[in-house]
Amino acid sequence: METHRAAQLVATVAERLPKAILSQLVDRLATLDEHSSFSERMAISYTTSQGDAREMVAELIRYWNDEEPDLPPKSLALALQSASEVDEHHRNREEVQLIWTGPDVSNLPFRRTEQALLELVESAKKSMLIVAFAAYKIPELVEAINEAASAGVNVVCVFESHDASGGKVSFSPVKQLGLAPSVRNYVWPMAKRPKDSLGRYGSLHAKCAVIDGNLLFLSSANLTEFAFNLNMELGVLIKGGSLPIAAETHFHTLIATGHLEVIGSEQDRPHFDILHNTVSTGKPGPLTVYALFGCWRRSWMTTLTSTRIASS
């Protein structure tokens, strides 16, 4: 068996197969007779139910049978188990990189904010969580998010909202970014926000992204063209360790406990829904006045709003 090719196949199977399925594969190989036939060996590939995974295993077994048929099945099982342990070790090892947008005045290996975030989104295979206060004029990032969602990645976005925040931002990113319908969007409703003795309430000011529970991006930057290109912004990218999954779990717990609500709830219903409800009940109230004023206000403040938010 050609060593480099064999190592590549073993590493690929160990990396891509879910751990439970890989364990089943290792167990079946370990109990296989040393003088087993090709058909008996190929039958092991059906341990994996997924089409792509099954083909990867089948390719490894064909290569094993053609190039080194006398290699004991237990040896192949040990190679797969060892590769899996090494892969898990690398996944769990924490690495931290600085992410920067601003003047380049040193030789330190900073990565730029937009580049780092775009690469993270494009690397997603299973899950993606994106949290931001403002998101505006980021077509490349939106395109990458939508492509990931269409490929089956579970995408969750949490943005500050004009409606839920009582006007702390002058737009709702979900309504204007053009995100794919399969992207699940959440807001922090006004009713769930703490208030001080003067009635002032907080903002959704966190900025982070978590990819596949293994990559955590934390930054001062909003998702705007100013933050990506003109502002001074500093952040970190954390690979591996316990922090990425901890951050992802925290936000999913906020969703599960009702602190964050999916778009379409009462706190973030579009203006036309509020107006429709008012017309149907015949009881115009404060929400109606607010919605009508908001529509009129946006008609002459579009330019001012865009400039102010884009510079965040």
N, C-alpha and C positions, 0 to 999 in steps of 0.2 A: 504494500500500500504506500503510495507516494505520500511522504510524511506531511508536507505543507498542505496539500489538498485535504488529506484526512483530518488534520487539525482544524482547518477551516470549517469543514462539515460538522465536526463535533461541536465546535464553538458556536456555530450558528444555531444548531438544534438546542443546545443548552441555554442560549441567550433568549431565544424566541418562544420556546414552549413554556406554558404556564407550569409553575413548580409542581403542582399536583399531577399533571399529565406526565411530566418528565419522570417523576417518581415511579409511576406505573410502568413507563417504558423501561426504566432501569431494572425494576423488579422482574419484568418478563424476560429481559435479556439475561439476567443473572440465573434464571431457572431453565434457560434453553440448553438443550443438549449440545455438546461440543461438535458433534457430527451431524447437526441439523441440516436439512435441505434448504434450498433457496426459498421454496414456497413457505416453509415453516418460519423462516426468517422474515419474509415479506409480510406474513400474517401479523407480525408485531406492529407494523405500521398502522394497523387498524385500532391500535390502542388510542391513537389520537383521532378525535372526531372531527376536527376542523380540517377543511380541504387543503389549505396552504401548509399547515403544520404536518399533515399526513404526507404530503409530497416531499417535504424536507426530510422526514424520517425515512421515507422510501428511497430517496436519493442516497442517503447515508448507507442504508442496507445494501443497495445495489453496488455501491462502490466497495463496501466491505466484502461482498460476495465475489466480485470480479477481481479485485486487486490482492486481497489477503484472506481467502476463504478459510484458512486454518487458524486465524486469530480467534482465540476463545471468546465466546459471548460475554463471559464475566469481565474480560479485559476491556471490551467496548463499553460495558456498563460502568466500570470504574472510571473510564475516561470521561463519559458523559456526566457522571456524578461530580467528578473533580472540577470539570469545566463549569458546571452549574454553581458550585461553591465559590469558585473564583469570581464568577460574574456577580453573584450576590454580594461578595465582599466589596467589589468595586462600586456597586450601586449604593451600598451603605456607607462607604467612606465619604466624609464630608469635604468638599472643596469650596472655597470662597473666592470670587473674583470681584474687583471693583468695576462699576459701570459709571461712565461719566459723559456728560455733554457740557461743552464749554471750551475755553481757550486751551490749546495744547501747548503746555509750557515745560513739560518734563518728558523723560524717556520711560516713564512707568507704563506698563502694558494695560492701560485702560481700554475697555471696549465701549463704544458709543451706545447710548440708550436705545435708539431706534433699531440699530443693527442687532443688538443682543435680544431684544424683545421679539423682533421678527423671526430670528433664528429659533427661538424657543417655541413660538407658535407653530412654525413649520415643522418642528421636530415631534409634535404631539402625536401619540399613537392611541391613547385610551381616553385621557381626560384633560380638561383645561378649565382653570378658574381665573378670571380676570376681574380685578377690582380697581375702580378709579373714581375720583371726584369729577373730573371733566374729561370728555372724549370728543374731539372735534377735528375735522379735516385730516384724517389718517387713512386714506384710501388703500394703501398697500397693506396695512395691518388688518383692516376690515376684510380685504380680499383673502388674506391668509387665514383669518378666523373662519370665514365662510367655507373655504376649501377644506379645512380640517373638519368642520361640522358635516359637510357633505360626504366626507370619507368615513363617517361613523364615530368621530371623536365626541365624547360627551362634553359639550361646552356650556359653561355657566358664567354669566357676566353679572356683576353687581356695580351699578353706576348711581351717582347722585342724580336726582330727578327734580325737574322744575316743580312738578305737582307735589311730590312727597316732601320736598324740602321747604315748601312755602315760598318759593322764588329765590332760594340761595344761588341757584344757577338759572340762567334765562332760557334753558332748553333742556330737553330730555334726550340724551344720547341715543337711547334705544329707538326713538321715533325718527331720528335723522341720520343715523350712521348707515342704515341699509344692511343690518345684520340678517343672516338667513333665518327662516322661520323655525328651524330646528334648534337654534341657540336659545337657551332658557335665560331670561333676564329677570333680575330681582332688584328691589329698591328697599330702602329703610323707611318705613312709613312714619308719618309725623306722630301718630299715636304711640309709637314705640320709642320715641326719642326722649331722653331725660331733659328736664328743664330746671333752670335755677329759679331763685326767688323773684326775679324780674320777668320771668316768663320766656327767657331766651333759651333756645334749644340748639343742639349740636348738629354737626354736618358729617356726612359720610366722606371722610377725608383720607382714608387709607388708600394706598396705591401698591398693588402687588399682583403677581401672576404665579400660579402653580401649574406645572405641567407633569402629568402622569404620576403625581405624588412623589416625584423624585427631584424636581427642579423648582426652586423658589426664587422669584425675582422681586426685590424690594427696592423702591426708588422714591425720591422726592418728586419725580416727574409725573405730571398728568399726561393723558394720551392726547396731546395736541401737537401741531406742527411747531409752535413756539418752544415747547418743552423738548422736542426732538432735535431742533436745529439752532435755536437762538439763546435759550436760557442756560444758566449754570444749574445743572442737575447732577446729583450724586446718588448712587445706589449700589446694591450688592446682588450678585447671583450666587446662590447656594446650591451646590450639586450634592445629592446624597444626604445621608444622615437622617435625623428624626424631624428636623424643622419643616421641610416641605410638606410631608404628610400631616404634621401637626397643624400647619396653617390651613391646609385644605379641609381637614376635619373640623376645624373651628368654624369656618364659614358655612359648611354644610350643617353643622349643629345649629348655627344661627337661623338657617332656613327651616330646619326641622322643628325648632321651638317657636317659630313665628316671628322672630325679630326681624327677619327679612322676608318680604312677600313678593310673589311672582308678579310681573307686570300684568295689568288687567284687573288687579284688586281695586277696592274702593278708593285707596289712597292715591293710585296712579292711573285712574281711568282716563282715557282721552276726553278732551273737552266736548267733542260731539256726542259722546255717550252721556255725559252729564246733562247736556242740553236736551238730548232725547228723553232722558228720564224726567227732566223737569217739565217738558212739554206734555208728556204722557200723564203726569200726575196733576198738572195744572197748578203747581205750587212753586213758583219761582222763588228761590231763596238766595242766600249769600254765595253759594257755589255758582249759581247762574250769573250773578253780577260779576263775580270774579272771572268766570270763563269768558264772558262777553268783553270785559275790560281787557283781559289778556289777549284776545284775538285782535282788538283794536290797537292795543299797545305794540304788539309785534309788527303790525303793518308799517309803523313808522320808525321802529327802533331796531330793525334788522341789522343795519350796518354797525351801529353802536354795540349791540349785543355780540356780534361776531368778533369784533375787535377786542372787546373786553375779555371774553371767554378764551379766545385763541391765545391770549398772552398769559394765561394761567400757567 
